[in-house]
Amino acid sequence: MSFTGYFVTRPVATTLLTIGIALSGILAYFQLPIAALPQVDFPSISVRAAVPGASPETMAASVATPLERALGHIAGISEMTSSSGYGTTDINLQFDLDRDFDGAARDVQAAINAAGNLLPANMPSRPSYRRNNPSDTPLMILALTSDVLQRDQLFDVASNVIAQKLSQIDGMGQVSIRGSSLPAVRVELNPAALAKYGVSFADVRAAITATNVNRPKGAIEDDSRHWQIHVNDQAKTAADYLPLIIAYRNGAPVRLSDIGTAVDSAENLGNSGFLKDRK
């Protein structure tokens, strides 16, 4: 007897089996997960680099281009997109589904190291990378306001205290901070005063850089004693920069306060966040 013959000679069992399969299919249909953005684990890596104060054009030419050339040699990349903004560059790499993520991460780190000599020398830190899933969405958004702290000071607290604690939570994937930038001292120069004293922007830049060089100060010793010299000469606030000597003219020092001013501000004045009309 053929396989189909068993069902022909047993109509009652065949009918019950058909009804059971149909009911199982109906129940399974209502148990299917439905989502506008299904959770799919794509092998994707995001690379970020920052140069405070750089324009989007500068970031694209001096940061994004060298990184893209180095990352483009990695095998298994199906798509690479980049976006450059004020002081930041983000590059997203999507790999083939069969690409091993650990191997891809090692290749990305090697490409970043290879592009290091082509990146700007004034980058505060090397480009970083992290695993990125396009289907991920924020689980929680926290807003911080203060009647005492400025925006840059509040951002500093969020970056160095709150974000660090949240990152230590088991299972936490990423903590992003938006709405301002870290505190910084902004130097505003008077072109007329610069021309009067014959001081260039390069002279001011060199003097500011030399002031914040953290170098050993040396020691004093004799036959039986040794004194280590410790001097805290780092300029951290605007008031510390104003007495800075930029150059000498006719035997007299030209200080920063003579050619401009310094104010306590933020690295990027273009970032801002609001919560119910409060910054």
C-alpha angles and dihedrals in degrees: 000000000000125000093256091048092072090060094045093053093044106050096161094054091044091053093049092047091051092049091049093051091048093050091048090052092050092050092046091051092060091048094057112114114241124194135161088223107029117212103254121166103224118183095241131152128193122208121199130188129178136198110175113229097014119132121237090253092053092047091050094048103038103028112020097043098054091044093048092051092050095044092046090071092064113109121236100031110145097178137009124187130173137188128191125201139164103319097340140082125194122193120187119200121194117192133199114280092246093052115116108240097212091053091047091051091053091050091050091051091049091050091051090051091049091053093048095098091053096052124092115279092225096064107129091215140005120267113275131210135201139176112272129194115194090209094057117111129186112273095195135013119200124193122201126202132172138186091202108038127065120236094260092048091049090049089051091054091047092049101044102031116019098035092048092053093046091049089059093061111112110257096015109146105184141352116202126189124204138164104068142002139247121292117273141166113246118205116208115194130203110227092205092053091048091054092046094056096033093240122149131208088250090058091053092046092050093049093049092048093049091050094059098045106126103214134155110268095209131231143268121223143163133187095296109015139054127198120193113209116227118180124173099210098148113130108226105158135043091253089060092057100048096075091047112129110230100177144330123253121184090347093304124109119246108214129198090250088061095059103030145328140265127222133188105246142129134286093244120028092185094072117087138155131198135199115186092335092314123116 
